[in-house]
Amino acid sequence: MDKTFRPAEVEAKHYARWEQSGAFAAHADSRAHAYTIMMPPPNVTGSLHIGHAFTFTLQDILIRYHRMLGRDALWQPGTDHAGIATQMVVERQLALEQSSRQKLGREKFVERMVREAIDRVVRRVE
């Protein structure tokens, strides 16, 4: 036995089987008691810290634990929860452009915020 554990080698053997069996999916027609955790997406500020890692680790443990208990467990990706942080980022950008949310108007400002949030999440994934 090798003294170094390489999770990628071990998980590669099992992952396809887990996906095909539906191990990661919730089932709306299940009679099992539901258990759900909303997973917030990366925040728009772009900085992750140990608190994020800790939170996601705990959520992962809880979902796996409840799934092993036989519950219909779902770890559901959510929507942006960092509206104030997004607004601050966009307002700073506008200030650099000699503009403001008041000058843009509500509709264009919200469009810009949505675009910024999507761009930051996409850049994270890439």
C-alpha positions in Angstrom: 0.0 0.0 0.0 1.3 3.4 -1.0 1.9 5.7 2.0 0.4 8.7 0.1 -3.4 8.9 -0.5 -4.4 10.2 -3.9 -8.1 10.9 -3.8 -8.3 11.5 -7.6 -7.2 7.9 -8.3 -9.7 6.4 -5.9 -12.7 8.7 -6.8 -12.2 8.3 -10.5 -13.1 4.6 -10.2 -16.4 5.4 -8.5 -17.6 8.8 -9.7 -19.3 7.7 -13.0 -21.1 4.9 -11.1 -22.3 7.4 -8.5 -23.6 9.8 -11.2 -25.3 7.0 -13.1 -27.0 5.7 -10.0 -28.4 9.2 -9.2 -26.4 9.4 -5.9 -26.2 13.2 -6.2 -29.8 13.9 -7.2 -32.9 14.6 -5.2 -36.1 12.9 -6.3 -39.3 14.9 -6.1 -41.4 11.7 -6.1 -39.4 10.1 -3.2 -41.2 9.0 -0.1 -38.1 9.7 1.9 -38.0 12.7 4.2 -36.4 15.7 2.4 -33.3 17.4 3.5 -32.0 20.5 1.6 -29.2 23.0 2.0 -29.0 26.1 -0.3 -25.5 26.6 -1.6 -24.7 30.2 -2.2 -22.6 31.0 -5.3 -19.3 32.7 -5.2 -19.7 36.3 -4.1 -19.1 39.2 -6.5 -16.2 40.6 -4.5 -14.1 37.7 -5.9 -12.3 36.9 -2.6 -12.8 33.5 -1.0 -11.4 32.8 2.5 -11.2 30.0 5.0 -14.7 30.7 6.1 -16.1 29.8 2.7 -14.1 26.5 2.7 -15.3 25.7 6.2 -19.0 26.5 5.3 -18.9 24.3 2.2 -17.1 21.5 4.0 -19.8 21.5 6.7 -22.6 21.6 4.1 -21.0 18.7 2.2 -20.7 16.6 5.4 -24.3 17.3 6.4 -25.7 16.4 2.9 -23.7 13.2 2.8 -24.7 12.2 6.3 -28.4 12.8 5.7 -28.2 10.9 2.4 -26.6 8.0 4.2 -29.5 8.1 6.7 -31.8 7.5 3.7 -33.2 11.0 3.4 -33.8 12.6 0.0 -30.9 15.1 0.3 -30.4 18.0 -2.1 -27.5 20.5 -2.0 -29.1 23.2 -4.2 -27.0 25.9 -5.8 -28.7 29.2 -5.0 -28.7 32.7 -6.4 -26.4 35.6 -5.6 -26.7 36.5 -1.9 -24.3 39.4 -2.0 -26.4 42.2 -3.4 -24.9 44.9 -1.3 -21.3 43.8 -2.2 -22.3 43.7 -5.8 -23.7 47.2 -5.6 -20.5 48.4 -4.0 -18.3 46.9 -6.7 -20.4 48.4 -9.5 -20.6 51.8 -7.8 -16.8 51.9 -7.5 -16.5 51.1 -11.2 -19.0 53.8 -12.1 -17.0 56.3 -9.9 -13.9 55.5 -11.9 -15.9 56.2 -15.1 -17.1 59.5 -13.6 -20.6 58.2 -13.4 -23.0 57.0 -10.6 -26.1 54.9 -10.2 -28.2 58.0 -10.0 -26.9 59.1 -13.5 -27.5 55.7 -14.9 -31.0 55.3 -13.5 -32.5 52.3 -11.8 -33.1 50.0 -14.9 -29.6 50.5 -16.4 -27.9 50.2 -12.9 -29.7 46.9 -12.2 -28.7 45.6 -15.7 -25.1 46.6 -14.9 -25.2 44.8 -11.6 -26.5 41.6 -13.1 -23.9 41.7 -15.9 -21.1 42.2 -13.3 -22.3 39.4 -11.1 -22.6 37.0 -14.0 -19.2 38.0 -15.4 -17.5 37.4 -12.0 -19.0 34.0 -11.6 -18.1 33.0 -15.1 -14.5 34.2 -14.6 -14.4 32.1 -11.5 -15.5 29.0 -13.3 -13.1 29.4 -16.1 
